[in-house]
Amino acid sequence: MGEKIARISITLPQELLKELDKSLRAQRYASRSEAIRDAVRDFLAAYKWRTELRGEQLGVIVLLYDHHTRGLTDVITEIQHEKSEVIRASQHMHIDQENCMETLMVKGPSEEIKRLVDRLGALRGVKQAKLIVVSS
């Protein structure tokens, strides 16, 4: 017997949906559902990989966020000061009128870095929070 399927609904900004549909056509996906399933699998694989990190780590956290989100830049700066024992350096880039990218060079215990990535990724207005491990 096949896998049970559950229906869900999601809400996306119109521009993101347009970009998704364009990408799906270019990649020849059969449906949005198939692409969303692949994206969820990637999300879960990255989460699993991140949660299995152990020991001292060296890497970069890349944040993409909407700088118009009230108070977000203040919170990001506050977190950087609070976690200065793990965040060794940062760099900020203005991408366009709405988006900024922040790179945080990190070094420290994997548990601290994982908590930091999760905390930053959960902030309202953060569109992406990615951890790239350089070495361990």
Order of alpha helices (4+ residues) and beta strands (2+ residues): alpha-alpha-beta-alpha-beta-beta-alpha-beta
